[in-house]
Amino acid sequence: MGSKETCLCGISEYIVLSCSGACDLGQITDMVARRLRDNGVRKMNCLAAVGAGLDDYIENFRKSNLLMLDGCNSCCGKNTLLKNNINNFIHFKLTDLRLEKYKTPINDDIIKKVYDEVEIIY
């Protein structure tokens, strides 16, 4: 989609959020989101801002092309968005790739596997 200098700003902004949870899958979601950001595919933003109830972020996310990366079946990210009436987003869960919580190595092969799946999601 572009280089690091590409601006993905505006009402149709492409944003990625990650659960960034404490387990291996949460760490992978964070690393993939950062790679999407670094490659200019999506702007990475802060899920914690939604949990904190920061209205400016919530309103912006409602108007954006939002990709939510969750690591496991708890879907903390998805549920945080829904709890704050953010309903129009794309949800991707790493366990759908048959990655298992607490059993998935954090390495370049796994990160590439996940990245390749989500880079093309619009």
C-alpha positions in Angstrom: 0.0 0.0 0.0 2.8 2.4 0.6 6.0 3.3 2.4 6.7 4.4 6.0 6.1 8.0 4.9 2.6 7.3 3.5 -0.1 9.2 5.4 -3.2 7.1 5.9 -5.1 10.0 7.5 -8.7 11.1 6.9 -12.2 9.8 7.4 -11.5 6.6 5.6 -8.3 6.1 7.7 -7.0 2.6 7.8 -6.3 1.7 11.5 -5.1 -1.4 13.2 -5.6 -2.2 16.9 -4.1 -5.2 18.7 -5.1 -6.9 21.9 -1.4 -6.8 22.9 -2.3 -9.3 25.7 0.1 -10.9 28.1 0.3 -14.3 26.3 2.3 -15.3 23.3 -0.6 -14.6 20.9 -1.1 -11.1 22.3 2.5 -10.3 21.8 2.2 -11.6 18.2 -0.8 -9.3 17.5 1.2 -6.4 18.8 4.2 -7.2 16.6 2.1 -7.7 13.5 0.2 -4.4 14.1 3.6 -2.6 14.4 4.8 -4.2 11.1 1.6 -3.1 9.4 2.3 0.4 10.7 6.0 0.3 9.7 5.1 -0.9 6.2 2.6 1.9 5.7 -0.4 -0.5 5.4 -2.3 0.8 8.4 -1.9 3.3 11.2 -1.5 1.6 14.5 -3.6 3.1 17.3 -4.3 2.5 21.0 -7.0 0.1 22.1 -6.5 1.3 25.7 -7.9 4.7 24.6 -11.2 2.9 23.9 -11.2 1.1 27.3 -10.4 4.5 29.0 -13.5 6.0 27.3 -11.6 8.7 25.4 -14.4 10.2 23.2 -12.1 11.6 20.5 -10.6 8.2 19.8 -13.9 6.4 19.9 -15.5 8.8 17.4 -12.5 8.5 15.1 -12.5 4.7 15.2 -16.2 4.7 14.4 -15.4 6.6 11.1 -12.3 4.5 10.2 -11.6 1.3 8.4 -10.7 -0.6 11.6 -8.9 -3.9 11.8 -9.0 -5.5 15.3 -6.3 -8.2 15.9 -7.2 -10.5 18.8 -4.9 -13.3 19.9 -7.2 -15.8 21.5 -10.9 -16.7 21.9 -11.4 -14.3 24.8 -11.6 -11.6 22.1 -10.8 -8.8 24.5 -10.2 -6.3 21.8 -13.4 -7.1 19.9 -15.4 -6.9 23.2 -13.8 -3.6 24.2 -14.9 -2.1 20.9 -18.4 -3.5 21.1 -18.8 -2.3 24.7 -18.1 1.2 23.4 -20.6 1.0 20.5 -17.9 0.6 17.9 -19.5 -2.0 15.6 -18.1 -1.5 12.2 -14.7 -3.2 12.2 -12.9 -6.2 10.7 -12.1 -8.8 13.3 -9.2 -11.2 13.0 -8.3 -13.8 15.6 -5.0 -15.6 15.6 -6.6 -18.9 16.9 -8.4 -19.0 13.5 -5.0 -19.8 12.1 -4.8 -22.8 14.4 -2.3 -20.9 16.6 -2.6 -22.0 20.3 -2.4 -19.8 23.3 0.6 -20.5 25.4 1.9 -22.9 22.8 2.9 -20.7 19.9 6.6 -19.7 19.5 7.2 -16.0 18.9 9.4 -16.0 15.8 9.7 -14.5 12.4 8.0 -17.4 10.7 4.8 -17.0 12.8 4.8 -13.2 12.6 5.2 -13.5 8.8 2.4 -16.0 8.6 0.0 -13.8 10.5 1.2 -10.6 8.7 0.6 -12.2 5.3 -3.0 -13.1 6.3 -3.9 -9.6 7.5 -1.9 -7.3 5.2 -4.5 -7.9 2.5 -7.6 -7.3 4.6 -9.4 -4.0 3.8 
